[in-house]
Amino acid sequence: MAEVEAAGTGAGGSPESGTGTGTGWRRPHGPLQRYYGPPAAETAEAAPDPADINGPHFDPEVFLTKVRSECPLGQLLAREAALGREIRALDSDMQTLLYENYNKFISATDTIRKMKVDFRRMEAEMDDLAANMAAISTSSARVSAALQDRHRRGAQLAGVQALLRKLQSLVEVPGRLRQWAAPGAEPARALRCHARARAVLRHYRHLPSFRAIEDESHAIMADLAQRLRARLRDDTLDPKELTECVEMLLQLEEPPEELCEEFLSHATARLEAELAALEAELPPADPSGTAATPPPASDILDFVDRGSSAFVGNLCLLAASYRSLFEGRPGAGDGRLEAFAAALTTRYFELLERRLALERGLGDTSLLVRALDRFHRRLRALLELLPAAGAEAGAALVARAARERVDRYLRALQTFFLGCLGDVRQALAAPRPPGKEGPGLPDLLATLASSVLSQLKAVLAYVQLFTAKDVAFASLPYFKGEFCVEAVREGLVVAFVRWLCRTARGFADGPAERGAPAAPPALLLLLARLCLDYEATTISYILILTDEQFPPQDTGPAVTPGPALCAEARGAAQRLLDHYVQVQGAAVAQMLRKSVETRDWLGTVEPRNVRAVMKRVVEDITAIDVQVGQLFEEGVRRAQSSDSSRRAFSVYSSSRAPGRYAPSYTPSAPMDTHLLSNIQKLFSERIDIFSPVEFNKVSVLTGIIKISLKTLLECVRLRTLGRFGLQQVQVDGHYLQLYLWRFAADERVVQGLLDEVAASATHRCLDPVPMEHSVVELICERG
């Protein structure tokens, strides 16, 4: 009731607005205040409201219109009762006020009468409104019932229409199947149509009409199955068409096991044809290897591209189709796909091996790497479908191809080194015009060393392509460990260094072939210096470079230590230098031997000159000194005595040489010079003729001089001399003493050997009368 009163009184402040009921306590003088209105200040501030029943601008028509439009029937009735109570309360108040304000109430009587009339009219209108609302409610109920009945009838009609459409579609199924299943039409739509209708036809096949539709549909689809089977035997089907054909036959509920056999048979024929096309590009296999193999028609990258796109791509497509078609079906999961793929990939690997074998030259290594990379990527895609389709065989094929290329690079390095040696030999043997010198040994050595090192670095750069980051197969364990160590470091770098040392050493160890020219001594000296440089710096540099480009794993195979290679290089250098000394010593000794053997030492005349062969010996030794000095250091000499160049060459023992005792000393009685010589040997230092030489010029020249003088000694021992023959030996020996001591590390070696030559000549002389020392010196100075 409080809500009704509040709605009816509005915002004007009725007597009940403070209590919430129509009969509550009122403040005194409330009616008077309402009668006389609010104060002037409040009136000026408030906006005029014609619907405010207590306001000065109250308009009954506006108020009634507002109440009828905003309040429902129940509130209107409640408001009517509230107004009645209010009227009665006002009557009572007016009677009270009558006595207090008689005149005022007289004027207010008309207003109250008017209000009563308005309220009665409002009550009448409210009664009419209530009647209308009841009528509207009744009409709404009837309309709602009619709508529900219409909706129910519409649903029933829609169900009937849908059933009719389904029946109509079932009736039209044979016609549609016949249309879509016709040759050249759309069999896939026919299969979808038949699949949708098949369950319904089976469910209602006990009805004659449905059974007739089902039988006709089955006959159409059986004819379609026969045509699909005939198409399945067509060899021109590509993998996509083959898959679609088998998929449609499976939808027609054909036996999966038979379809699996036909699918694999057709796929095998297709892939075999592609392998045959690849094999047609290869020359026929020659087991004997004697027939000349023509060059391939295309490069290795084109061959791999065709194999990957055609064979491997179709194999992946067929394997995926097989899995999607027959996975989980009875009779199709017994390893047939794996066996089918393994047999074909094995043959493909064989063809690729044969094609790789045709890459006999070095060619473009990047092309080979790209080809192997594409092969490995496509193979990896195949292995995702068929893990047992030759993963190990494919990885092994790539590894063998890489190792074969490394081996070819090793052979290429060897051929390059031999070619450089040929150039060096040609440069050494080339005739030079008078006054024009050819390239010196240092230049030839620098060219040879730099060319070989540059070629080796270029080969390492080419081989590094196999381990590049953008290459797929570089992530294989083989290329991370075994390839870097065994193939590159050991199989290429270490093997080449060892081969170089063996090849260089072969010039000293290996006997020369019959008719083949012997290695020139300068080449031996140059190779010895090359091996010594390898031992000092080059080997360590090459190994460090290789380990940086191909880092070995900590747990990988053992590697050859650098000191072991350096020891091999030093051993080769030592052997070459020793052989150089022997060759040069043998050349000088050959001249001395022939000069001794071809001379008549008994009938010779008194010597007046030094023999020409001795001058030639000194010239050759001088040339050797210059040659060796171009490549090796001077070395350490033993301190020379002040009279080395003037020391006398005695035909007796060195203990009786005139340079050490009085030159006029003459034995008073014949003495056994052989005995004196043997006694001298007991107290002199033993001279090792063929001892290893050191890597310096003095040691090399000393070795050559020892071999030459030892040969002279042995030749003199085998000859019988007369007086003038002994004196000629005396003159020749003194001449050699004058010039050879400066080349030797120790002058005592030269003096000792020449003393033995003099002693042997005296022992073999029939009339041992030596020449005066002054005459000997005069002849040697004049010569």
NORLIN-V678105 format. One record per residue. N is the residue number from 0. OMEGA is omega in whole degrees, 0 to 359 (999 if undefined). Layout:
n-><N N>
omega-><OMEGA OMEGA>
//
This chain:
n-><0 1 2 3 4 5 6 7 8 9 10 11 12 13 14 15 16 17 18 19 20 21 22 23 24 25 26 27 28 29 30 31 32 33 34 35 36 37 38 39 40 41 42 43 44 45 46 47 48 49 50 51 52 53 54 55 56 57 58 59 60 61 62 63 64 65 66 67 68 69 70 71 72 73 74 75 76 77 78 79 80 81 82 83 84 85 86 87 88 89 90 91 92 93 94 95 96 97 98 99 100 101 102 103 104 105 106 107 108 109 110 111 112 113 114 115 116 117 118 119 120 121 122 123 124 125 126 127 128 129 130 131 132 133 134 135 136 137 138 139 140 141 142 143 144 145 146 147 148 149 150 151 152 153 154 155 156 157 158 159 160 161 162 163 164 165 166 167 168 169 170 171 172 173 174 175 176 177 178 179 180 181 182 183 184 185 186 187 188 189 190 191 192 193 194 195 196 197 198 199 200 201 202 203 204 205 206 207 208 209 210 211 212 213 214 215 216 217 218 219 220 221 222 223 224 225 226 227 228 229 230 231 232 233 234 235 236 237 238 239 240 241 242 243 244 245 246 247 248 249 250 251 252 253 254 255 256 257 258 259 260 261 262 263 264 265 266 267 268 269 270 271 272 273 274 275 276 277 278 279 280 281 282 283 284 285 286 287 288 289 290 291 292 293 294 295 296 297 298 299 300 301 302 303 304 305 306 307 308 309 310 311 312 313 314 315 316 317 318 319 320 321 322 323 324 325 326 327 328 329 330 331 332 333 334 335 336 337 338 339 340 341 342 343 344 345 346 347 348 349 350 351 352 353 354 355 356 357 358 359 360 361 362 363 364 365 366 367 368 369 370 371 372 373 374 375 376 377 378 379 380 381 382 383 384 385 386 387 388 389 390 391 392 393 394 395 396 397 398 399 400 401 402 403 404 405 406 407 408 409 410 411 412 413 414 415 416 417 418 419 420 421 422 423 424 425 426 427 428 429 430 431 432 433 434 435 436 437 438 439 440 441 442 443 444 445 446 447 448 449 450 451 452 453 454 455 456 457 458 459 460 461 462 463 464 465 466 467 468 469 470 471 472 473 474 475 476 477 478 479 480 481 482 483 484 485 486 487 488 489 490 491 492 493 494 495 496 497 498 499 500 501 502 503 504 505 506 507 508 509 510 511 512 513 514 515 516 517 518 519 520 521 522 523 524 525 526 527 528 529 530 531 532 533 534 535 536 537 538 539 540 541 542 543 544 545 546 547 548 549 550 551 552 553 554 555 556 557 558 559 560 561 562 563 564 565 566 567 568 569 570 571 572 573 574 575 576 577 578 579 580 581 582 583 584 585 586 587 588 589 590 591 592 593 594 595 596 597 598 599 600 601 602 603 604 605 606 607 608 609 610 611 612 613 614 615 616 617 618 619 620 621 622 623 624 625 626 627 628 629 630 631 632 633 634 635 636 637 638 639 640 641 642 643 644 645 646 647 648 649 650 651 652 653 654 655 656 657 658 659 660 661 662 663 664 665 666 667 668 669 670 671 672 673 674 675 676 677 678 679 680 681 682 683 684 685 686 687 688 689 690 691 692 693 694 695 696 697 698 699 700 701 702 703 704 705 706 707 708 709 710 711 712 713 714 715 716 717 718 719 720 721 722 723 724 725 726 727 728 729 730 731 732 733 734 735 736 737 738 739 740 741 742 743 744 745 746 747 748 749 750 751 752 753 754 755 756 757 758 759 760 761 762 763 764 765 766 767 768 769 770 771 772 773 774 775 776 777 778 779 780 781 782>
omega-><178 179 180 180 179 179 183 185 180 186 184 178 179 179 183 186 180 184 182 178 182 184 183 179 180 175 178 178 177 180 180 179 178 182 182 176 180 179 184 181 180 180 180 182 185 178 179 181 181 180 180 184 180 182 182 182 184 178 184 181 179 182 182 179 180 181 181 183 186 187 175 184 182 179 178 178 178 180 178 179 180 179 178 178 181 178 180 178 179 177 180 179 180 176 179 181 183 181 180 183 186 183 181 181 176 181 181 184 180 180 181 180 180 179 180 179 180 180 178 178 179 178 180 180 178 177 178 180 179 179 178 181 178 179 179 180 179 180 180 179 180 180 180 178 180 179 179 179 179 179 180 179 177 179 178 180 178 178 179 179 178 178 178 179 178 178 179 179 177 179 182 183 181 180 179 179 181 180 185 182 179 179 179 182 183 182 180 177 176 180 179 178 180 179 179 184 188 183 180 180 178 182 183 183 176 176 185 183 179 179 179 178 181 180 179 178 179 180 179 182 175 177 177 179 178 179 178 178 177 178 180 179 179 183 183 180 173 184 180 179 177 180 179 180 180 179 178 177 176 176 177 175 172 183 182 183 178 179 177 178 181 178 181 179 179 179 178 179 180 182 176 178 178 176 178 177 176 181 179 178 183 174 180 181 180 182 182 180 182 182 178 182 179 178 180 182 181 181 186 180 177 180 180 178 179 178 182 183 183 187 185 179 178 178 176 180 180 179 178 179 179 180 182 183 191 180 179 179 181 176 182 182 184 177 180 182 181 179 178 182 182 180 182 180 177 179 178 177 178 179 179 175 179 179 178 179 178 178 185 176 179 177 180 182 179 177 178 180 178 179 179 179 178 177 182 179 179 178 178 176 177 182 175 177 183 182 182 185 174 179 181 180 179 178 178 179 179 180 179 179 179 180 178 178 177 178 178 175 176 178 178 176 179 178 179 179 178 176 177 177 177 178 179 180 179 178 180 184 184 177 182 177 179 178 180 182 176 179 179 179 177 179 179 178 180 179 180 183 181 180 181 181 178 179 179 178 177 178 178 178 178 182 181 177 180 181 179 184 182 179 186 185 177 178 178 180 182 184 176 183 188 181 182 186 188 184 187 186 183 186 181 188 182 179 179 179 179 178 179 179 179 180 178 180 180 176 179 185 188 176 180 178 182 180 180 180 177 180 178 181 179 178 176 180 180 179 177 178 178 178 178 176 176 180 185 188 193 183 180 179 181 181 178 178 180 180 177 181 180 185 178 177 181 182 182 180 181 181 178 181 180 179 179 177 179 178 178 179 180 177 177 178 179 181 179 181 176 180 176 178 180 181 180 176 178 179 178 180 179 177 180 181 180 180 179 185 184 183 175 186 178 184 181 180 180 183 175 181 170 181 183 181 178 175 179 178 180 179 180 179 178 178 178 179 178 182 180 180 177 186 184 180 184 184 184 176 174 182 183 175 185 183 185 184 183 183 183 175 186 174 174 181 180 179 179 182 182 179 181 177 183 182 182 183 178 182 182 181 178 181 177 182 178 178 178 179 180 178 179 181 180 185 179 180 182 180 178 187 187 177 178 181 176 184 174 186 184 180 180 181 177 179 180 180 180 179 182 182 177 176 178 179 182 179 179 180 183 181 174 189 169 182 183 174 176 180 177 176 178 179 181 180 179 178 178 179 182 189 186 184 183 179 187 177 181 182 180 177 179 181 181 180 178 175 178 176 180 180 178 179 179 181 182 182 179 180 188 176 183 177 178 184 180 178 179 180 180 179 183 178 179 180 999>
//
